[in-house]
């Protein structure tokens, strides 16, 4: 059913939950997994901050390699991608460009005492914007 699973990660420990879920699904369906990290751009020309962004990308790549190692050890086909820009539009664009048919993403809990402030998480925005299924891990 699913052949290409996307796992957008923020490189926190919470992301590991989505990676593990994708691993389980991919193993049962012989699917490939792409781990995507989006580096948000600051409000300044990228050229002025080139060294800063290079350090962020190197750090992200190192963490992504670590996160993806158990997937590779399990014999799964894994690709790593880093993009620059706003997270939600970049994730949505990636799903279309790369023929992703399932996105597995973690979400923080919505605060029931202040839902108006917290309900629009990145994971919920992704679930509403993209055309393919989204599995939100809590």
N, C-alpha and C positions, 0 to 999 in steps of 0.2 A: 504494500500500500504506500508506504513512504520510502522514497529513494534518496532524498537529500534533506538532511536535518540541519537547521541553523541554530546555533546557540550563541546569542549575543551575551557577552560577559563584561562586567565592570571590574573584574579581577579582584573582587573581594571574596571572602570565604563563602558567602551566600551563593555565588555563581557555581560553586562546585556541585550544588544540588541539581541544577539544571544540566550540567555536564553528565552527571551520573544517570539522570533520567534518559538523556539522549543516548547514552551508551547502551542502556537496557533495550531501548526501542530499536536502535540501529542493529544490535546483535541479533534480534529476532527477525528483522526484515532485510538484512543484508544491505543496509543503507549507509551512505557516506555521511560524515559529520563535518560541518564547517564551524569553526569557532571564530567569532567576529568581535573585535574590540574597536569602538569608535572613540577617537581622541577629539574632545571638544576644542574648538578654536577660540582663542581669546580675541578680543576686539582690537586687533592690531595686525598690521601686515605680517603674513607668515614669514616672509624673508627676514624681518627684524628679529624673529624669535626662532630662527632655524635651529640653533644649538639646543634650545630648550625643548623643542618638539622632537629633535633627534634623540635626546635623552629619554623623553617619555616613550617614544616608539621602541627604543632598545629595552627599556624596563618592561614594557607591555609584552614584547616578543618573548623575553625570558620567562615571564609569568605564564604566558600562553603555552610555551613549550612544556613547562612543568604540569600545567592542567591537562594537556593533551597526551602526556606520556602513558597514563593508564589506558587510554583509548587505543593507542598504537600497540601497547602490550597485549591488548585483547584481540589484536588482529584487524582492527577497524581502519577504514580509510578516512584519514583526518586531514583537513586543510585549515590553515590559519590565515586570517586576513585582518589587516588594520586599515581603517579609514579615518579620514579627518572630516569634521563637520559637526552638525547637530545630530545627536544620537537617533532620535525617532525617524527623521527623514532618511538618514543614511541606512538604517536597518531596513526600512521599508523599500528603499531603492535596491538594496542588495538582494532582497528576497525575489524581486522581479527580474533583476539582471541575471541571477544565478540559478533560476528555476528551483528555488527552495519550495518544498511541499509540506514542511512542518517546521515551526519555530518553537523552541523550548526556551523559556525565559523565566527568571526568578522575579518575584515581586515582594515588596515590603507590604506589611499589613496596613490596611486602611484604618485610620483612627476613628472608631465609632462615635467618639465625642466631638470630632471635628472632621466629618467626612468631606465637606466641601473643599477643605484645604488639602486633603491627602488622597482623594480618590483617583486623581488623574496621574497615576504613576506611569512611567515609561512603558511598563509591560501592558497596562490597560490601553494606552494609546496605540501601541503596536497591534494589539488584538483587534482594535477597531479599524485600523488603517489598512492592514494587509488582507489580501484575498484568500490566503491559505490558512489552514488550521494553526492555532497557537495553543501550546500547553503552558499554562502559567503555574509555576511552582511557588508555594508559599512556605 
